[in-house]
């Protein structure tokens, strides 16, 4: 019969919140009625404000009583209305019959075989091919000695008419009075014009002058020359040779 009290315990927090808002509403009415009574000039207005303030105070008192009642009921309800007992759900226990264990299997006897005698193979004589010497590497440095009139501007290696490939090392001498620089040029067989290759700013009396990467041009016969220039811009007769690019 007292089960209707249980929601009070369950929703007591929400009841406190709702009653609190109602209490604030009555407090605001009391404050407005008091302000109107202080500002009123006529006695009739003061009496009306006093009546509103009295009613608001009565409503506020009722709300406080209701909050105390909710608090009281939330304390005594668990003692007078015990919670319903939890009925455990029965769990069926199904006993399975034990699985019979099969008898152990006896190992199958393995017949022992007599190993056959191992016959060593008879070595066979194989005629090995006679090693042949590698083909000789072509000598790309061949060629006649360059005929250069100026001993200070001459090429000594490679020779005139030599076959070259890849990076070609140029040996010789490149020096003159009032020296400025020396350069390499090759002649385009199509146009006959001399094409600049590289420039060097230090004189060489006798040694390595530099190099030319012949892979930058297609195979063929090219003119190649050394030009030594002084600071005025003059240069003696260049040392020119012919090179066959492979």
Secondary structure, 3 states (H helix, E strand, C coil): CHHHHHHHHHCHHHHHHHHHHHHHHHHHHHHHHHHHHHHCCCHHHHHHHHHHHHHHHHHHHHHHHHHHHHHHHHHHHHHHCCCCCCCCCCCCCCCCCCCCCCCCCCCCCCCCCCCCCCCCCCCCCCCCCCCCCCCCCCCCCCCECCCCCCCCEEEEECCECEEECCEEEEEEEECCCCEEEEEEEEECCCCCCEEEEEEECCCEEEEEEEEEEHHHCCCEEEEEEEEEEECCCCECCCEEEEEEEC
